[in-house]
Amino acid sequence: MSSEPPISQLSQELIDKILDHVAANSSGWLGDNLLQCAFVSRSFRPRSQLYIFSSIDIRGGSETREEKVQNLLEIIQDNPEIAHYIEELSLECTDNEYSWIFEDQTFIDVMERILTSDRPLRKLTIKADTEADDGYNTLPLEDPEPLLDNFFLPFIAPFITSLLDPTSDGLNSTLELFQLKSFTVYTDELSDLGFEQKIIDLSRESLEELHFITMQTAWNGIFHGSADLQHSTRLRSLRAHVLFPEDSLVSIRRTLSSIRTRSLENLFIEAKVAFCDLSEPEVVLDADWAIFCSEVARVMSGAGSSFEFKMTYLYRDSTDMGLNEYKVLLQKRCQLVMAKLRKEKLSSLEDDPRFTLILSHALEFDALYEYTLGENAYE
């Protein structure tokens, strides 16, 4: 009979699976459950630390923060492998003081060790003091240049792979985005893509996915904008929302015309119909589909690629008919529109064996419209 404790007889693979299961079923900070596991046995420690140090949250006043940063540096110095485990870093700025991020040499030492690992940060959050009752949800940057030049450019920019559209009056020409793979642009408050085009150009050799998304279009103004993608040599996926009938296929057709031949693997176009007016579903049939189809056929890469067109119709409770009955009627109308679109407008794409054509539609209820009518009734 073995004198070794039972736990030492477990294989490392089984131990790792046990700890993976504990982590997968943990809520909140993973360290709540895995911190004790790290002290069970040496064989438990590396896997436990992988989760314990995966997310680091630095917060508190200057003394508390400095102590936390110093402790973290000492832990990494004692065990450099810890730097490889840090994937998410959250920096809370008490009293909106953020200069320590680029002035505190101890913190800079921590960042240098994290970035010399083979697993750079997956997520960085810089936020205002969540305990402060000052009405701010975001961190106001009165002088962002030092933060940009001394922290963002050397430590963050070279490793960005995914970017949600920032808002800025300009773009630092030294910004490096050579690893940016995914870029999402929200077009609601945009009149053009001037600033966004600069980001696209900076990431031209790495960008693989591009998204133009409209979130709250109704009555917010109309976006007309196209992107020049001729130098985006690695672009494989494009997703775009287009407004019907305001912009129809005009902007997306110009964008497609700049894409290299047979380069896209996935193309998704969502037609937002009646989001800015009271158009009927049939309005999508009035667009210039012939030129659009020729561009789609040209840019699709071949076997295994797909083109999906979705129509989302925004309807209002503006008839004497019951709302449910009206919705059923609209569903039938949208089905007929999509059937006609497939047969009369997209037949050339339907017959193209190089890619798959997918058509779908959805209804979205505009509750705000009914509220607006009620407000106007009292004026």
C-alpha positions in Angstrom: 0.0 0.0 0.0 1.4 3.4 -1.0 2.4 5.7 1.8 2.0 8.8 -0.5 -1.1 11.0 0.2 -3.9 10.2 -2.3 -3.7 13.6 -3.9 -0.1 13.1 -5.0 -1.1 10.0 -7.0 -3.2 12.1 -9.3 -1.8 12.9 -12.7 -1.0 16.6 -13.5 -3.4 16.4 -16.5 -6.3 15.4 -14.1 -5.4 18.1 -11.6 -5.4 20.7 -14.3 -8.8 19.6 -15.5 -10.1 19.8 -11.9 -8.9 23.3 -11.5 -10.3 24.2 -15.0 -13.7 23.0 -13.8 -13.4 25.0 -10.6 -12.6 28.2 -12.6 -15.4 27.6 -15.1 -17.9 27.3 -12.3 -16.7 30.3 -10.4 -18.5 33.7 -10.4 -16.8 37.0 -9.7 -13.0 36.9 -9.0 -11.6 33.5 -9.7 -9.2 33.8 -6.8 -12.1 33.4 -4.3 -12.1 29.6 -5.0 -8.6 29.1 -6.5 -6.6 30.9 -3.9 -7.0 28.1 -1.4 -6.4 25.5 -4.2 -2.9 27.0 -4.7 -1.9 26.0 -1.2 -3.2 22.4 -1.4 -0.1 21.0 -3.2 2.8 22.2 -5.4 1.1 20.4 -8.3 -2.0 22.7 -7.8 -0.1 25.9 -7.8 0.8 26.7 -11.4 -2.7 26.1 -12.7 -4.3 28.0 -9.8 -2.0 30.9 -10.4 -2.9 30.9 -14.0 -6.4 31.9 -13.1 -5.7 33.9 -10.0 -3.4 36.4 -11.8 -5.4 36.4 -15.1 -7.2 39.5 -14.1 -5.6 42.3 -12.0 -7.5 45.2 -10.5 -5.5 48.1 -9.2 -7.5 50.7 -7.2 -7.6 52.8 -4.1 -5.8 56.0 -2.9 -2.2 56.7 -3.7 -0.8 54.8 -0.7 -3.0 51.7 -1.2 -2.3 51.7 -4.9 1.4 52.1 -4.5 1.4 49.1 -2.1 -0.5 46.9 -4.5 1.7 47.8 -7.4 4.9 47.1 -5.3 3.5 43.8 -4.1 2.7 42.8 -7.7 6.2 43.7 -8.9 7.8 41.6 -6.1 5.6 38.6 -7.0 6.6 38.8 -10.6 10.3 39.2 -9.6 10.1 36.1 -7.5 8.2 34.2 -10.2 8.5 35.8 -13.7 6.0 33.2 -15.0 3.3 35.3 -13.3 3.7 38.0 -15.9 2.6 35.5 -18.5 -0.7 34.9 -16.7 -1.9 38.5 -16.7 -4.5 38.9 -19.5 -6.7 41.7 -18.1 -5.7 44.8 -16.3 -8.1 47.3 -14.7 -6.7 50.7 -13.5 -9.0 52.8 -11.3 -8.1 56.4 -11.0 -9.1 57.8 -7.6 -10.2 61.5 -7.8 -9.6 61.2 -11.6 -5.9 61.3 -11.0 -4.3 59.2 -13.8 -0.7 60.6 -14.1 0.6 57.8 -12.0 -0.1 55.4 -14.9 2.9 56.9 -16.9 4.9 58.4 -14.0 5.0 55.6 -11.4 8.3 53.8 -12.2 7.2 50.7 -10.2 4.1 50.4 -12.4 6.1 51.0 -15.5 8.4 48.1 -14.4 5.3 45.9 -14.0 4.1 46.8 -17.5 7.5 46.1 -19.0 7.6 42.6 -17.5 4.0 41.9 -18.7 4.8 43.0 -22.3 8.0 40.9 -22.5 6.0 37.8 -22.0 4.6 35.8 -24.9 1.0 36.6 -23.9 0.4 40.4 -24.0 -2.6 42.0 -22.4 -6.0 40.9 -23.8 -7.9 43.7 -22.1 -7.0 47.0 -20.5 -9.5 49.2 -18.7 -8.7 52.7 -17.4 -11.7 54.1 -15.4 -12.8 56.7 -13.0 -13.3 56.1 -9.2 -16.4 53.9 -9.0 -16.8 55.0 -5.3 -16.9 58.7 -6.1 -20.4 60.1 -6.2 -19.7 62.8 -8.7 -21.9 61.8 -11.5 -19.1 60.7 -13.8 -19.1 57.2 -15.4 -16.0 57.8 -17.5 -12.6 59.2 -16.8 -12.2 62.8 -18.0 -8.7 63.3 -19.6 -7.9 67.0 -19.5 -4.4 66.5 -20.9 -4.3 63.1 -22.7 -1.0 63.6 -24.6 1.3 62.4 -21.8 -0.9 59.3 -21.3 -0.9 58.7 -25.0 2.8 59.3 -25.6 4.2 57.7 -22.4 1.9 54.8 -21.9 -0.5 54.0 -24.7 1.9 54.2 -27.6 4.8 52.1 -26.1 2.7 49.6 -24.1 -0.7 49.2 -25.7 -0.8 50.3 -29.4 1.7 47.7 -30.7 -0.5 44.9 -29.4 -4.0 46.0 -30.3 -5.9 43.4 -32.3 -9.5 44.6 -31.8 -10.7 48.2 -31.7 -14.2 49.8 -31.2 -14.4 53.1 -33.0 -12.9 55.9 -30.8 -13.9 59.5 -31.1 -11.2 62.0 -31.8 -10.5 65.2 -33.7 -7.2 63.9 -34.9 -5.0 60.8 -34.8 -1.4 60.7 -33.7 0.7 59.9 -36.7 3.0 57.7 -34.6 0.3 55.4 -33.6 1.2 51.8 -34.5 -1.7 49.5 -35.4 0.1 46.8 -37.2 -1.6 44.1 -35.2 -5.1 45.4 -35.4 -7.3 42.6 -36.9 -10.8 43.7 -36.1 -12.3 47.3 -36.3 -15.9 48.2 -35.4 -17.3 51.6 -36.5 -20.5 53.0 -35.0 -22.0 55.3 -37.6 -24.9 56.9 -35.7 -23.3 60.3 -35.2 -20.9 60.3 -38.1 -21.2 62.4 -41.3 -18.2 60.6 -43.0 -15.4 58.2 -42.3 -12.5 60.6 -42.4 -11.0 59.7 -39.0 -11.9 56.0 -39.3 -10.2 55.9 -42.7 -7.0 56.9 -41.0 -7.3 53.9 -38.7 -8.1 51.6 -41.6 -5.0 52.9 -43.5 -2.7 52.4 -40.4 -3.9 48.8 -40.1 -3.9 48.0 -43.8 -1.5 45.1 -43.5 -3.2 43.4 -40.6 -7.0 44.3 -40.7 -9.1 41.1 -41.2 -12.6 42.1 -40.1 -14.4 45.4 -40.5 -17.8 46.3 -39.2 -20.0 49.4 -39.9 -22.8 49.3 -37.3 -25.8 51.5 -36.8 -27.3 51.3 -33.3 -29.9 54.1 -32.8 -30.6 55.3 -36.3 -34.2 56.5 -35.9 -34.5 60.3 -36.3 -30.8 60.8 -35.4 -29.7 61.9 -38.8 -28.6 59.9 -41.9 -25.1 58.5 -42.5 -23.6 58.6 -46.0 -20.1 57.3 -46.0 -17.8 54.8 -47.8 -14.4 53.4 -47.0 -11.4 53.0 -49.2 -10.2 49.4 -48.7 -7.9 49.0 -51.7 -4.8 48.7 -49.4 -6.4 46.4 -46.8 -4.7 43.3 -48.2 -5.8 40.9 -45.4 -9.4 41.9 -45.2 -11.6 38.8 -45.1 -14.8 39.8 -43.5 -17.1 42.9 -43.9 -20.3 43.6 -42.0 -22.3 46.7 -42.8 -25.6 48.3 -41.9 -27.2 50.3 -44.7 -30.2 52.7 -44.5 -33.1 52.2 -46.9 -34.2 54.3 -48.8 -32.0 57.2 -47.6 -28.6 55.7 -48.6 -29.8 52.5 -50.2 -26.8 50.6 -51.7 -24.9 53.7 -52.8 -22.3 53.8 -50.0 -21.8 50.1 -49.6 -21.4 49.8 -53.4 -18.6 52.4 -53.3 -16.9 50.5 -50.5 -17.1 47.2 -52.2 -15.7 48.7 -55.4 -12.4 49.4 -53.5 -11.9 45.8 -52.2 -9.5 43.5 -54.0 -11.0 40.9 -56.3 -11.9 37.5 -54.7 -10.7 38.5 -51.3 -13.7 38.3 -49.0 -14.7 35.2 -47.2 -17.7 36.6 -45.4 -19.9 39.6 -46.4 -23.0 40.6 -44.3 -25.3 43.4 -45.3 -28.2 44.4 -43.1 -30.7 46.8 -44.7 -32.3 49.0 -42.0 -35.6 49.9 -43.6 -37.9 52.8 -42.4 -35.5 53.7 -39.5 -35.5 57.3 -40.6 -38.8 57.6 -42.4 -42.1 55.7 -42.9 -41.1 53.7 -45.9 -42.8 50.4 -46.8 -40.8 47.1 -46.9 -41.0 47.0 -50.7 -38.6 50.0 -50.9 -35.6 47.7 -51.0 -36.6 46.5 -54.4 -36.0 50.0 -55.9 -32.2 50.0 -55.4 -29.7 49.4 -58.2 -29.1 45.7 -57.5 -27.4 44.9 -60.8 -24.2 46.9 -60.1 -24.3 45.8 -56.5 -24.5 42.1 -57.5 -21.6 42.5 -59.9 -19.4 43.9 -57.1 -20.4 41.1 -54.7 -19.6 38.5 -57.2 -16.2 40.1 -57.9 -15.1 40.4 -54.2 -16.2 37.0 -52.9 -13.2 34.7 -52.6 -14.7 31.4 -53.7 -15.7 28.0 -52.2 -16.6 28.2 -48.6 -17.4 31.9 -48.7 -20.8 33.4 -47.9 -22.9 36.5 -48.6 -25.8 37.2 -46.3 -28.4 39.9 -46.8 -30.8 40.7 -44.0 -33.7 43.1 -44.1 -34.8 44.6 -40.7 -38.0 46.6 -41.0 -38.9 49.1 -38.3 -42.7 49.2 -37.8 -45.0 51.5 -35.8 -48.4 51.1 -34.2 -49.9 53.6 -36.6 -52.9 51.8 -38.1 -56.4 50.9 -36.9 -55.5 47.3 -37.1 -54.5 45.4 -34.0 -50.8 45.3 -33.4 -50.4 41.5 -33.5 -52.5 41.3 -36.7 -50.5 44.1 -38.3 -47.3 42.3 -37.4 -48.5 39.1 -39.1 -49.4 41.1 -42.2 -45.9 42.7 -42.2 -44.3 39.3 -41.9 -46.1 38.1 -45.0 -45.1 41.3 -46.9 -41.5 40.9 -45.9 -41.5 37.3 -47.0 -42.8 38.3 -50.4 -40.3 41.0 -50.7 -37.4 38.7 -49.9 -38.7 36.0 -52.3 -39.0 38.6 -55.1 -35.5 40.0 -54.2 -34.0 36.5 -54.5 -35.8 35.7 -57.8 -35.6 39.1 -59.6 -32.6 41.0 -58.1 -30.2 38.4 -56.8 -30.6 35.5 -59.2 -27.1 35.9 -60.5 -25.7 35.5 -57.0 -28.0 32.5 -56.4 -26.6 30.7 -59.4 -22.9 31.5 -58.5 -21.4 28.2 -57.2 -18.4 30.0 -55.6 -20.2 31.1 -52.5 -23.4 30.7 -50.5 -26.3 33.2 -50.6 -28.3 33.6 -47.4 -31.4 35.8 -47.1 -33.3 36.7 -44.0 -35.6 39.3 -42.5 -36.7 40.6 -39.1 -39.3 43.0 -37.7 -38.4 45.6 -35.1 -41.0 47.6 -33.2 -40.5 51.3 -32.7 -41.9 52.0 -29.3 -40.4 55.5 -29.3 -42.6 56.5 -32.3 -45.8 55.8 -30.3 -44.4 57.8 -27.4 -43.5 60.7 -29.7 -47.0 60.7 -31.0 -48.4 60.9 -27.5 -46.1 63.8 -26.6 -47.2 65.7 -29.7 -50.8 65.2 -28.8 -50.3 67.4 -25.7 -48.6 70.3 -27.5 
